[in-house]
Amino acid sequence: MSNSLDRKRAELAAVNTPITASDIRDSWTRYHGDEILTMKPRKWLVGSWLPLDALVLLYSAPGVGKSFYGLSLALEVASGTEWAGEPIDEPLPVLYVAAERPTDQRDRAEAWRLHHERDLPSGFTLLHSASPPQLTNALDVAALCQEIESSGAKLVVLDTYARMTLGLEENSSSATSPIVEALDRLRRATNGGTVIIVHHAPKNGDTPRGSTALLGGVDMTIQLSKVDTQIRARVEKANAGREPMPLYYSLVPVVLPPEEGEEACRDGAVLVHSGAPKQNPALESHLFDLLAESFSEGATAAQLLSSLRLDLDSPKLSAGTVGKVLTSLHRDGLIVKEGKARLTRWRSISISSNLLQSPPSSDSQ
């Protein structure tokens, strides 16, 4: 194991004895056949969205909301509530390394507190330094490891990668590889926890900025992007488990009270989970009714497209549009998907299409 080998290296270095190939071999663990199953399986902090004992890269173009997302996730984990619709079993210690604009996180935390009407969790720690710790500096990395171990943090958020790698040639694989090793040291310091690295994407790009060595070194990537007025979170890479369906969030305004001695209120915002935008509400309703009434045994996308073109007198209706609507209905749990590729069939669940409409208000009942 790497920790025992590190100790062996240190012991030998103390007496000026070089490490040998046999020392390295002795540090290896071997599993034969079914013995591999004696290893503990992958565990999750948040099902399908946050693996434990992992490095997670959270990235977006500037101004999308990655720091809002990272802070909100950190506060929910420290509170032991839920995230992405999945319950968090218990409150866990969280360390948030604010390497840039900590006052922004202070105001966002206040907005979170007011919106949710509960105190900020005591297990949440915001760490700030006038000189942000650098992942390129062995002493800084060692200090962060000590901080993680002493606090018992099971979730560490590094915000941002750029501010913690000043002077790094981001596009260089040889320069980035030692950073990945430093991040892995932080992961090991969590003793089975998770490290999230908040990073940038180019303004008009869909991939994290910099060398692919960073991408190759993490266990999961989560991309945030703007969709109209919402923020979409999508898992782009998952070394364990499947990629979940994208989730959507909104920034809700929160009025912050005036500071002592001042009269003017301050503007704030909080990130909240919201439903996915509807692709085409009218087409969704019609397609749902078509599946329920005419294709009770299910139908392929091609069959549904042909029927819709006739029903709606819309010969130019595209397969892509119908596919998006089917995916939206499936994501909302209104239809089921059976089979794969060309054999895929879609079938309605035995409920009325009025579930696609907003529920009546209490005044109308």
N, C-alpha and C positions, 0 to 999 in steps of 0.2 A: 504494500500500500504506500502511496506517496508520502503520507505523514511519517510512517515508520522509516522510510528511506531517508527522508529529510533529517530525522533524528540521528540516524546512523551516520550520515554525512557530517553532521555537526560533531558527533562524538569522535570520529576519526580525524576531523580537522583540528580538534583541540589537542591531539597528541601527534600532529603532523604525520598522520598515516593516510596514504592514498586509498580511496575506495576501489574495490576490485569488481570484476565481472561477477564473481561468486556472491559478493554482497548484494549486487543488484538482483541476481536471480533469486536469492533468498527472500527478497522483499516481495516477490510476485506471489499472487494467489491463483491457484489452479482449480477449475471446476470440471469434473468429468461427467458426461452424460447428464442424468437428471439432477446432479449436484448443482447445476446452474440455477435450479428452482429454489435452492436454499437462500439465494440472494433476496433481499426485500424488494418487492415490486415498486414501480413508480407510484408515488402518492401525489395528491393534488390539494393545493390550498383552496382553489376555486375550480370546480370541475370543468375541464376542457379549456379553461381560460388562464389558469395560473398553476403550473406544476411546481412541486417542491423539489429542493435540491437541484436548482436550475438557474441558468442565466436567461433573462428575458429582455429582448430589445424592443422598446416602445419608441416609435418614430413617427414623424409627420413633417409636412412642410411648415414653414414659419406661420404662426398665428392661428393654427387649427385648434389647439387646446390640449397639447400633450402634458403640460404641467398641471392643468386643471384635472386631467384624467389621473395622472400619477398621484397627486395629492388626495383626491377623492378616494381612490383605491386604498391608499395607505391608511386613511382615517377609518374606512369601513373595516379593514382588516384589524386595526388596533381596537375597534369597537366590538368586533366579533358579531357583526350583523350579516350582511349578504353583499354579493357582487355578481353582476351578470345573471341575476335571477337564481343564483346558487347560494345556499346558506353557508356561512363560515362557522365552523364548529365551536370555536372559542376565541376570545380576544387574544391577539398575539402581539408581542413587542415589535415595534416598527421603528426603524431609523431612516429618516429622510435627510439626505445630504443636499442642502440647498446651496449649490455653488454659484448661483446667480439670482439676483433680486429677491432676497429672502422676505422683504417687506410685502411683495406681491403675495407670497404664500401666507403671510400673516393675515392679510385682508381676506384671502380666499378661505382660510380656516375660520375666520370670524363669520363669514357668510354661511359656511357649512353649519356652524353652530346655531345660528339664528334660524336657518331654514329647517333644520332637523329638530330644533328645540331640545337639544341635549348637549351636555358638556363635551368638550373635546376629550378624547380618551387619554387617560394617564399613561398608557403604554406607548403613546406616540411621542417620538423625540425628533425635533427639528435641529439639525446640526449645521452651523454656519461658521465660517472662518473668513477673516479679511483676505487671506490668501488661500483659495480653494485647494484642498488636497489634490495632488497630481498622481494619476495612475502610472506616470512615467518615473516616479520617484519611489525607490524602495522603502525609504523611511516613512513617507506618507502612507503607503500601502500597509506597512506594518502597524502604523498608528490607527488606521481605519480598522484593521483586523482586531486590534486590541479593544477598540470602541465597540465593535460588534459583539465580541465575546463577553465583554463586561456587562453590556446591556441585555444580552440574551436575544438580540434582534433576530426574528425569523423572516422578516421582510426588510430589505434594504433598497431604497430608491436613490439612484445617483442622478441628480438633475443639475447640469447636463453633462453629457460625454465631452462636448467641445470645451467646456470650461474646466474640465478635469484632465484634459490632455493638451494643454497649451503648448504650442510650438510643434506638435506632432504633425508629421506628414501623413495626413489621413489616407491618402491613396496608396501609400506604400505598404505592401504586405509584410515586409521585413520589419518595418517600424510598428505595425499594428499587432503582430503576433505576441510580443512581450506584454502588450496591454491586455490581450485575452488571457494570458497566464495570470496577470495581476487580478483581473476580474474573477478568475477561478479561485484565487487565494481568498478573496472576499466571500465567495460562495461557500468555501470550506469553513470559513470562520463562523458562518451562520449555523453550522452543525445540522445540515438537512433543510435549511431554509432557501429563500429565493432572493436573487438580486435582480432588480429592474434597472436597466440603463436607458435613460431618456435621451433621445438623439434626434438630430435633424435629418430631413430629406431635402434635396434641392427643391426650389420653389415650384418647379413644374415637373418634378420627378416622382416616381412611385417606389423608389428603393432607398435604403438608408445611404447617407452620404459616406464616402470613404471606401476603404479596401473591403473586398469580399472576405478577407480573413476574419473580420468582426462577425459577419453573417455566419460564417462557418463555425465560429466558436460558441455561438449561443444556442440554447435549446428551443427557443421560441421567439418569433417576432410578431408584434402587434402593430399594425399600421392604422393610424387615424387619418381620416380625410373628411372634407366638407361635402355634404350632400344637401343642397339648398341651405336651410338654416340649421340643419342638424350635423352632428359629428358621428361619423360611422367608425366603429372599431372592428377590425377584421384581422383574424389570425392568418398570417401569410406563411408561416413555417412552424411546424410542430413535430419535434423529434419523437414525441410519445403521444399517442392518441390521434384522433382525427381533428381536422379543423372545424370548429363550430360555425354555425351560421353567424353572419355579422350582426352586431347589436348597434343600436342608435342611442345617442345622448343629446341633450339640449342644455344650453347655458341659460339658466333662469335668473333674471335680475333680482337682487336683494338690496334693500336700502340699509346701509350701515349707519348707526347712530353717530351724531357729532362727537368729535373728540372733546375732552374736558376744556372748557374755556372757549369753545367754538360753537357756532350756531348751525352751520351748513351740514346737512347729511352727506354721506359719501356713497358713491355707487359701488356695488359689489355684485357678484354673481356666484352661482353654485351649479355644478354639473349634476344633472339628474338623468336617470334612464328614461327613455321615451320609446314609443312604438316606431316601427319602421314606416317610412313614407309609403303611401299607397301608390302603386304603379299607375293604375287606371281604375278608380272605384266602380264606374259603370260597367266596364268590361269584366272586372272581378265578379260582380254580382251576377252578370249574365252567364259567365262561364261556370260559376258555382251552380246556378240553377240548371244549366245544361247537363252537368255531370249528375246532379241529383235526380233529374226527371227523365233524361233520355239515355244516359249511359250509366245505369245503376251498377253494372258489372265492371265499370271502368272503361277508359278509352286512351288511345295514344294521343300524343300532341298533334300528330298529323290529322287524325280523325276529328279532333276538336277544332282544329283550324279550318277544315273543310266545312263543318257545320256552322261555325261562327261566320264565315264568309257569306254563307247563304242566309242565315238568320238576320245578320246585320246589313246585308246587301253591301258588303265591303270587300270586293275582290282583292284589294291591295293590302288587306290586313296581313302583317308579316308573322312568320314563325317565331322570330325573335321577341316580338311583343307578347305573343301568347305564352312563350316560354317564361318570360319575366313574371307574368301574372300568375302562372301555375306555381312558380317558385315562391311568390309572395303568399299565396293561399296555403301552400304547404308549410311555409315558415310559421304562419299564424295558427297551424294546427287544424285547418278547416278541411283539408283533403289529404289523402295518403298517397305515397309514391310506391309503386311495386315494380320490381324488375330493374334492369339496367340497360343503358345505351338505347338501341332501337326497340328493344322489347319493353321499355318503360311504359307503364300504364298508370293513369291517374284515376283515383276513385274518391267520391265524396264520402264524408262521414254523415251518418243519419241525423242531421240537424237542419234547421231551416235557414234559408239565406238571410232571414232578418237579423242573424247574428253579425252579418256584415255591416249592418246599420248601427248608428249610435243608439244606445238604450234610451227609452223615453224618460223625460224628467219626472220627478215625483209630482210636480204640479199637474201633469197631464193624466195622472192615474186616478 
